[in-house]
């Protein structure tokens, strides 16, 4: 299953993403790119900018 996880680099997100990967899912994480993660090439990353006013429209 393809899954997009918001906030996958901190708190419960890390554990959730690890379980999803372990269960064979295709995981993408949407993150601000501030916190590093140890997922390596196991996930795709989408960098979000919550200060970009264009993205709020």
Secondary structure as UniProt FT lines:
FT   STRAND          2..6
FT   TURN            7..9
FT   HELIX           12..22
FT   TURN            23..24
FT   STRAND          26..31
FT   HELIX           40..42
FT   STRAND          43..47
FT   TURN            50..51
FT   HELIX           53..56
//
